Structures are given as structure tokens and as C-alpha cells.
Amino acid sequence: ASAASVSVGGCEVTVLGVSHISPRSVAAVQAVVADKRPDAVVLELCLDRLQALVPPGEEPLFAPSSVSAPGGMDASMLVARPGKPLSRADVGADLQALARKGFQPVEPATAPP
């Protein structure tokens, strides 16, 4: 596994390149999470791997371990709750709720600076 860190908008972003099937990659991810103690962990999966994790005919869901709203906004207005599975519709509803409160999403960079 290889890692690189950059500062984006005042936040440290660490990207860790891993193999989906390597026990060493699992250990590397565990070490980076333990060392950095990030506010969020994002997992990229190709469509084939995502579909392999979801029973046929079901929509992919995930359950966040924690939920916070940006800029000190009240997270209780969100559908998201720690440990509660979220659907695509739930995420869309939360984005709309944030937009109504003035949150302006930022387009992600396509590559680190």
C-alpha cells in the first residue's frame, strides 16, 4: 500500500492505495486510521466489487459510525444517524436539507495539487 497526504481547503487528506485482496493492505489501512484518527474514511469500490457486497435486488446501503453537519449546523436535521443504514435517497434528502440551510457543496478536485 502507498499513501500520500495533501492539504485541501485547510483539511489534511490522505489517500491510501491498496489492493482489495491483500492482507497487507488491510493492515496498512488499520495503521493509517489508528495513526491519523480521521474524521471520515472514504472507501472507493468499483461497481463490480460493490455489487458483490450487496444481495441481488437490493440497493447498496451503508451505516455511518458518526454524523456531523458542516459549519456547526445542527446534525439533528439530517436523516443520517450513527449506525442507521442510509440509502441513496437518504443522502439526497440530507443534501437538500443542507442546501436549504445555505450549505454550498464543493466540487471535489480530480487530482491532488
N, C-alpha and C positions, 0 to 999 in steps of 0.2 A: 504494500500500500504506500502511496505517496501523498504528502499533504503540502498545501500552500495556504498561507494566510495573507489577506489583504484588508485594508481599512476602506469601508464603503459607507459614506454618509455618517461618519462617526462611530460606526459599528465594526467590530472585527468579524470577518467572515473567513472561516476555514473550510477549504474544500479538500476532501479526502478521497482519493481514487482507490477503489477496492475491486476485488473480484467477488462476484456473487456466491462463489462456491468455496472460497478459500478460508480455512480456519484461521490463518494468519491475518486475514482481513478483518475477521470478527474481533480478534484480539486488538488489532490496531484501532478499530472504531471504539472499543471499550476503553482503551487507553486515552484516546483523544477526548472522549466525553468526560472521563474521570479527571483529566488534567485541566481542560478548558471550562468545564461546568457551564455549557452553553445555555442560553435562554431558549433556544429552539434547535431541533435536529431535523433536517430535511432529508428524506430518502428518495432518491431517483430510481425508478424502476421502469424498464421498458414495458410496453403493453403486454408482451408475452409473459413476462415474469409476474406482473400484476394479476393478470387473468389466472395464472397458476395458483395464486393465493386465495382467489375468490371462488366459492362454489358456483357451478354453472347456473346462469339465470339470475344471479344476484348482483346488485350494484356494489362496487368496491366501497367499503366503509373504513374509517379509522377512528380511533378514540384518543383524543389528546390527553396527555398527562397533566397539563395545566393550561389555563386560558387567561389571557390578558388582552386588554384593548389598548390601542396606540394612544400616545399623548395623554395618558391619565384618564381616558374616557372610562365610563363605568361598564365593566365587562358583563354586568347582570343583564344588559340589554341584548346580549348575544344569545343565539341558540346554543352555541358551543358550551359544553360543561365538561370538566375533567372526568375522564372515564366513560363519557357517553359517546357512542358511535355517531359519527357525522356522515351525512350523505352529501352529494354534490349540491342538492337543493338547499341543505342547511348552510353550506358555505356561501352560496349565492345570497341567501336571506341575511346572513351576517354582513356581507359586503354592502348590501343595500342599507341595512341599519346604520352602518358606519358612515356611508355616504350622506345619509340624512342628517347626521351629526357634524358634517363638514370634513370628514376624513377624505383626503385625496390620495388614492393609491399611486404608487410609484412604479413605473415600468422597470423591470429588472434589467441590469446590464447583460449583454450577450456574452461578454468576456471580461475577466478582471482587467483593470487598468495596467 
